[in-house]
Amino acid sequence: MLLAAALAAGALPALAQSIAYTVQVVALSDREAALLVQTDLLRQGFPAYVVRSTSAQGDVFRVRVGAFANRQAALLYAEAMPPVSGGQPVPALAEGIPPGITPLAPSLLLELAGADDALVYPWEEGLALRVPAVDGPPEYVLVSGMQVERHRAYLLGSRDGARLWVRETLLYPPTWRDETEAVNEGFRASLITLLAERLGVGVAEVEAAEYRPSPEAAPRLVVVELEAPEEPDGVRLLGLGLPEAGMGEHGPLAYLGVEADDLPLPPEGAATVGELRASPPEAVEGEAFVAVADDAFTRLEASGATWRAVLGTPLWSDGQHLVATHGARLLVYGFVAR
C-alpha cells in the first residue's frame, strides 16, 4: 500500500505500531508559563503541546514536543533542541498526544558514521545503501518498511525477480580458529566437493578459485548465488569468482560459470552520500511528504501541516523513507501515519 493511500485511510498496515515516545521539554506548575513556553516553541517550528497531570501536590503542566515511533528518533531530536528554562529536553513515554500535532511520526531506522562513499538507490519496496568497507566486501544495508537488513557482499542485483549475490563463503567451519587442522581440512574438502557437484565442474576447478585475503585468514571462495526458496539451502549456485584474475569494485574480474559483464550492477541513477551532501536539494519529495532543511532539523510538510520533524538535513527519499545527514552521521528515517 502506498504511503499516500495509507494516510488517506488513516492507517499504515505495513508500518502499524504504537506511537511510543515524545520529547519532554519542561514541567511547570503555572499553566500560563507552560503555554508561553509552548507558544515560543511553536514559533520555532517545534510541534509543541501541553499535558496537564493532577496529584495531591497540585497540577503540573508538561510541555512536550512531537510524536516519535521509537526512542532513537526522540533522543536525537531532544539532544538537538535548545535548553528550555535551564533544562535539556529528554525523550519521554508518550501520553495524551493531541491527534493534530503531527500527521507522521518518525522512526530512526539507521545511523551510520562516515558514510560519504556509500551509494544510495531505490531497492525493492525501499532503499539500498552500499557502504564500502576498509577491507573485504562492502556492506549492503537494505531498508524496507520498518525493517533493516545488513549483508556483506561484493555485489547485490536482481535477476528474474530474485536477489543475486556475489559474496564470500568460508571453506572452514565458523569455529575454525578453535578446531584442529584435520577438522578444518575435512570441512574444506567436503564443501569443495559439494560445490563442484552443484556447479557441475571438477573439484580441481573449484580449488583453483580458492583464495585467502591474508596468510592468517581462512580459505574462502567468492560465490555467485541466486536466492531460490525451492533449494534446500535457499540459494542456487550460479558460479565462482576467480580472484587471481584481479579484484575490482564489485568483486572478481573473472568468473567460472558466469560472465562478469552479465552481473547486474547498481542502477545508473544511484548517488553517493557525499555527492548528495555536497549539493543538497532544496526539497526532498516523498509519496506523502515534502522535506526541507530548517537549521539542524528537517521540516516536513504533510496532510496540510508543517513542522520540525526530525534531526538532520534531508538528502534523498525513495518515497517511503528519508535519508538525512547531520555532521558526519547518516540518518535513515521511516514514518508511521497517525
Buried (B, 14 or more C-beta within 10 A) or exposed (E): EEBBEBBEEEBBEBBEEEBBBBBBBBBBEEEEBBBEBBEEBBEBBBBBBBBEEEEEEEEBBBBBBBBBBBBBBBBBBBEBBEEBEEEEBEBBEBEEBEEEBBBBBBBBBBBBEEBBEBBBBBBEBBBBBBBBEEEEBBBBBBBBBBEBEEBBBBBBBEEEEBBBBBBBEBBBBEEBEEBEEEBBBEBBEEBBEEBBEBBEBEEEBBBBBBBEBEEEEBBBBBBBBBBBEEEEEEBBBBBBBBBEEEBEEBBBBBBBBBEBEEBEEBEEEBBBBEEBBEEBBEEBEBBBBBBBBBEBBBBBBBBEBBBBBBBBBBBBBBBBBBBBBBEEBBBBBBBBBB
